[in-house]
């Protein structure tokens, strides 16, 4: 039985002498296939580089967003703490001022009562300063004038 020739089965190559043109054609074909492979590898490397640059940018943006969120949270908490401290200092200062005013009113009432009882004349004034209250009283009685000056400190911390 004779073997049929099939296009799918390769026959062993016969050793023939190749001409110079044939060898040069093979050399050009090998160079072209190498060029195609190198070009494909270059395109793949460039695409990988573009993807890496995009990913690095995405990570940097995400990190910047997280940093800004943390900074915003910190500044909000810090601002709230400062506001609470300011409110407490204001409340304490007002309370101390009210105490000083009440004390001044008490002193004034007592002196007025004493002046009426002793038939003397009391003149005075007070000034509220940033760090205290300055009270100056002049008591005019028969033996001679009496000047009382008092400086009350307010314990307010800056």
Short mmCIF file of the C-alpha atoms (twelve columns), coordinates in Angstrom:
data_MODEL
# 
_entry.id   MODEL 
# 
loop_
_atom_site.group_PDB 
_atom_site.id 
_atom_site.type_symbol 
_atom_site.label_atom_id 
_atom_site.label_alt_id 
_atom_site.label_comp_id 
_atom_site.label_asym_id 
_atom_site.label_seq_id 
_atom_site.Cartn_x 
_atom_site.Cartn_y 
_atom_site.Cartn_z 
_atom_site.pdbx_PDB_model_num 
ATOM 1   C CA . UNK A 1   0.000   0.000   0.000   1 
ATOM 2   C CA . UNK A 2   1.328   3.300   -1.039  1 
ATOM 3   C CA . UNK A 3   1.473   6.096   1.429   1 
ATOM 4   C CA . UNK A 4   -0.728  8.928   0.477   1 
ATOM 5   C CA . UNK A 5   0.659   12.373  0.634   1 
ATOM 6   C CA . UNK A 6   -1.041  14.381  3.332   1 
ATOM 7   C CA . UNK A 7   -0.687  18.104  3.843   1 
ATOM 8   C CA . UNK A 8   -0.616  17.511  7.605   1 
ATOM 9   C CA . UNK A 9   2.316   15.237  7.720   1 
ATOM 10  C CA . UNK A 10  5.714   16.733  7.275   1 
ATOM 11  C CA . UNK A 11  8.287   14.989  5.264   1 
ATOM 12  C CA . UNK A 12  11.854  14.981  6.474   1 
ATOM 13  C CA . UNK A 13  13.851  17.725  4.837   1 
ATOM 14  C CA . UNK A 14  16.277  16.713  2.288   1 
ATOM 15  C CA . UNK A 15  19.737  17.955  2.640   1 
ATOM 16  C CA . UNK A 16  20.281  20.250  -0.182  1 
ATOM 17  C CA . UNK A 17  22.785  22.831  -0.799  1 
ATOM 18  C CA . UNK A 18  21.261  26.222  -0.305  1 
ATOM 19  C CA . UNK A 19  22.203  29.097  -2.383  1 
ATOM 20  C CA . UNK A 20  23.503  32.350  -1.023  1 
ATOM 21  C CA . UNK A 21  20.225  34.094  -1.756  1 
ATOM 22  C CA . UNK A 22  18.282  31.462  0.154   1 
ATOM 23  C CA . UNK A 23  20.545  31.823  3.203   1 
ATOM 24  C CA . UNK A 24  20.239  35.601  3.115   1 
ATOM 25  C CA . UNK A 25  16.440  35.286  2.898   1 
ATOM 26  C CA . UNK A 26  16.475  33.021  5.961   1 
ATOM 27  C CA . UNK A 27  18.685  35.525  7.767   1 
ATOM 28  C CA . UNK A 28  16.320  38.429  6.917   1 
ATOM 29  C CA . UNK A 29  13.314  36.390  8.070   1 
ATOM 30  C CA . UNK A 30  15.027  35.590  11.399  1 
ATOM 31  C CA . UNK A 31  15.890  39.271  11.876  1 
ATOM 32  C CA . UNK A 32  12.273  40.278  11.132  1 
ATOM 33  C CA . UNK A 33  10.835  37.700  13.568  1 
ATOM 34  C CA . UNK A 34  13.262  38.940  16.262  1 
ATOM 35  C CA . UNK A 35  12.229  42.538  15.562  1 
ATOM 36  C CA . UNK A 36  8.545   41.586  15.910  1 
ATOM 37  C CA . UNK A 37  9.213   39.781  19.195  1 
ATOM 38  C CA . UNK A 38  11.236  42.707  20.575  1 
ATOM 39  C CA . UNK A 39  8.529   45.178  19.506  1 
ATOM 40  C CA . UNK A 40  5.852   43.053  21.202  1 
ATOM 41  C CA . UNK A 41  7.935   42.868  24.385  1 
ATOM 42  C CA . UNK A 42  8.533   46.640  24.286  1 
ATOM 43  C CA . UNK A 43  4.798   47.322  23.916  1 
ATOM 44  C CA . UNK A 44  4.035   44.937  26.787  1 
ATOM 45  C CA . UNK A 45  6.662   46.621  28.988  1 
ATOM 46  C CA . UNK A 46  5.281   50.082  28.155  1 
ATOM 47  C CA . UNK A 47  1.745   48.974  28.974  1 
ATOM 48  C CA . UNK A 48  2.929   47.494  32.276  1 
ATOM 49  C CA . UNK A 49  4.729   50.766  33.056  1 
ATOM 50  C CA . UNK A 50  1.573   52.780  32.337  1 
ATOM 51  C CA . UNK A 51  -0.457  50.515  34.633  1 
ATOM 52  C CA . UNK A 52  2.169   50.836  37.383  1 
ATOM 53  C CA . UNK A 53  2.155   54.641  37.099  1 
ATOM 54  C CA . UNK A 54  -1.646  54.700  37.296  1 
ATOM 55  C CA . UNK A 55  -1.640  52.410  40.351  1 
ATOM 56  C CA . UNK A 56  0.992   54.512  42.137  1 
ATOM 57  C CA . UNK A 57  -1.059  57.653  41.452  1 
ATOM 58  C CA . UNK A 58  -4.213  55.935  42.739  1 
ATOM 59  C CA . UNK A 59  -2.425  54.862  45.927  1 
ATOM 60  C CA . UNK A 60  -0.990  58.363  46.440  1 
ATOM 61  C CA . UNK A 61  -4.446  59.921  46.035  1 
ATOM 62  C CA . UNK A 62  -5.967  57.454  48.468  1 
ATOM 63  C CA . UNK A 63  -3.198  58.089  51.002  1 
ATOM 64  C CA . UNK A 64  -3.648  61.862  50.624  1 
ATOM 65  C CA . UNK A 65  -7.398  61.487  51.193  1 
ATOM 66  C CA . UNK A 66  -6.823  59.426  54.337  1 
ATOM 67  C CA . UNK A 67  -4.247  61.954  55.570  1 
ATOM 68  C CA . UNK A 68  -6.642  64.850  55.003  1 
ATOM 69  C CA . UNK A 69  -9.463  62.997  56.756  1 
ATOM 70  C CA . UNK A 70  -7.215  62.298  59.766  1 
ATOM 71  C CA . UNK A 71  -6.068  65.928  59.834  1 
ATOM 72  C CA . UNK A 72  -9.660  67.157  59.613  1 
ATOM 73  C CA . UNK A 73  -10.725 64.875  62.466  1 
ATOM 74  C CA . UNK A 74  -7.770  66.025  64.587  1 
ATOM 75  C CA . UNK A 75  -8.462  69.706  63.926  1 
ATOM 76  C CA . UNK A 76  -12.165 69.283  64.754  1 
ATOM 77  C CA . UNK A 77  -11.334 67.594  68.051  1 
ATOM 78  C CA . UNK A 78  -8.696  70.202  68.844  1 
ATOM 79  C CA . UNK A 79  -11.132 73.031  68.050  1 
ATOM 80  C CA . UNK A 80  -13.799 71.427  70.261  1 
ATOM 81  C CA . UNK A 81  -11.329 71.135  73.149  1 
ATOM 82  C CA . UNK A 82  -10.255 74.765  72.730  1 
ATOM 83  C CA . UNK A 83  -13.895 75.914  72.659  1 
ATOM 84  C CA . UNK A 84  -14.691 73.958  75.829  1 
ATOM 85  C CA . UNK A 85  -11.669 75.415  77.606  1 
ATOM 86  C CA . UNK A 86  -12.576 78.938  76.511  1 
ATOM 87  C CA . UNK A 87  -16.164 78.464  77.653  1 
ATOM 88  C CA . UNK A 88  -14.992 77.161  81.059  1 
ATOM 89  C CA . UNK A 89  -12.525 80.045  81.514  1 
ATOM 90  C CA . UNK A 90  -15.263 82.541  80.598  1 
ATOM 91  C CA . UNK A 91  -17.686 80.922  83.050  1 
ATOM 92  C CA . UNK A 92  -15.083 80.958  85.840  1 
ATOM 93  C CA . UNK A 93  -14.193 84.602  85.132  1 
ATOM 94  C CA . UNK A 94  -17.859 85.622  85.178  1 
ATOM 95  C CA . UNK A 95  -18.425 83.726  88.387  1 
ATOM 96  C CA . UNK A 96  -15.408 85.363  90.014  1 
ATOM 97  C CA . UNK A 97  -16.524 88.789  88.742  1 
ATOM 98  C CA . UNK A 98  -19.990 88.190  90.205  1 
ATOM 99  C CA . UNK A 99  -18.396 87.238  93.544  1 
ATOM 100 C CA . UNK A 100 -16.280 90.396  93.524  1 
ATOM 101 C CA . UNK A 101 -19.301 92.550  92.675  1 
ATOM 102 C CA . UNK A 102 -21.305 90.916  95.450  1 
ATOM 103 C CA . UNK A 103 -18.427 91.544  97.872  1 
ATOM 104 C CA . UNK A 104 -18.198 95.182  96.732  1 
ATOM 105 C CA . UNK A 105 -21.944 95.619  97.212  1 
ATOM 106 C CA . UNK A 106 -21.706 94.122  100.692 1 
ATOM 107 C CA . UNK A 107 -18.805 96.384  101.586 1 
ATOM 108 C CA . UNK A 108 -20.639 99.399  100.208 1 
ATOM 109 C CA . UNK A 109 -23.790 98.563  102.125 1 
ATOM 110 C CA . UNK A 110 -21.857 98.064  105.355 1 
ATOM 111 C CA . UNK A 111 -19.954 101.323 104.914 1 
ATOM 112 C CA . UNK A 112 -23.102 103.192 104.084 1 
ATOM 113 C CA . UNK A 113 -24.704 101.834 107.216 1 
ATOM 114 C CA . UNK A 114 -21.603 102.718 109.251 1 
ATOM 115 C CA . UNK A 115 -21.495 106.230 107.767 1 
ATOM 116 C CA . UNK A 116 -25.103 106.823 108.689 1 
ATOM 117 C CA . UNK A 117 -24.513 105.549 112.171 1 
ATOM 118 C CA . UNK A 118 -21.401 107.625 112.719 1 
ATOM 119 C CA . UNK A 119 -22.745 110.662 110.859 1 
ATOM 120 C CA . UNK A 120 -19.682 110.689 108.652 1 
ATOM 121 C CA . UNK A 121 -19.516 110.972 104.904 1 
ATOM 122 C CA . UNK A 122 -18.207 108.161 102.715 1 
ATOM 123 C CA . UNK A 123 -17.021 108.772 99.203  1 
ATOM 124 C CA . UNK A 124 -15.452 106.141 97.000  1 
ATOM 125 C CA . UNK A 125 -15.195 104.445 93.709  1 
ATOM 126 C CA . UNK A 126 -14.000 101.188 92.264  1 
ATOM 127 C CA . UNK A 127 -12.570 100.137 88.910  1 
ATOM 128 C CA . UNK A 128 -12.672 96.673  87.404  1 
ATOM 129 C CA . UNK A 129 -9.329  95.970  85.781  1 
ATOM 130 C CA . UNK A 130 -8.194  93.064  83.637  1 
ATOM 131 C CA . UNK A 131 -6.533  91.281  86.561  1 
ATOM 132 C CA . UNK A 132 -8.459  92.574  89.571  1 
ATOM 133 C CA . UNK A 133 -10.668 95.208  91.193  1 
ATOM 134 C CA . UNK A 134 -9.290  98.473  92.583  1 
ATOM 135 C CA . UNK A 135 -11.426 99.924  95.429  1 
ATOM 136 C CA . UNK A 136 -10.751 103.345 96.977  1 
ATOM 137 C CA . UNK A 137 -12.890 104.699 99.833  1 
ATOM 138 C CA . UNK A 138 -12.653 108.059 101.634 1 
ATOM 139 C CA . UNK A 139 -14.318 108.293 105.007 1 
ATOM 140 C CA . UNK A 140 -14.766 111.796 106.281 1 
ATOM 141 C CA . UNK A 141 -15.381 111.963 110.021 1 
ATOM 142 C CA . UNK A 142 -14.809 114.519 112.741 1 
ATOM 143 C CA . UNK A 143 -11.236 113.624 113.719 1 
ATOM 144 C CA . UNK A 144 -9.997  113.623 110.106 1 
ATOM 145 C CA . UNK A 145 -10.390 111.923 106.735 1 
ATOM 146 C CA . UNK A 146 -9.587  108.215 106.437 1 
ATOM 147 C CA . UNK A 147 -8.605  106.850 103.018 1 
ATOM 148 C CA . UNK A 148 -8.875  103.113 102.413 1 
ATOM 149 C CA . UNK A 149 -7.414  101.727 99.192  1 
ATOM 150 C CA . UNK A 150 -7.696  98.052  98.397  1 
ATOM 151 C CA . UNK A 151 -6.642  96.126  95.288  1 
ATOM 152 C CA . UNK A 152 -8.367  92.720  94.956  1 
ATOM 153 C CA . UNK A 153 -6.777  90.269  92.523  1 
ATOM 154 C CA . UNK A 154 -8.861  88.075  90.278  1 
ATOM 155 C CA . UNK A 155 -7.305  84.647  89.770  1 
ATOM 156 C CA . UNK A 156 -7.716  84.504  85.998  1 
ATOM 157 C CA . UNK A 157 -5.111  82.533  84.101  1 
ATOM 158 C CA . UNK A 158 -4.147  83.700  80.643  1 
# 
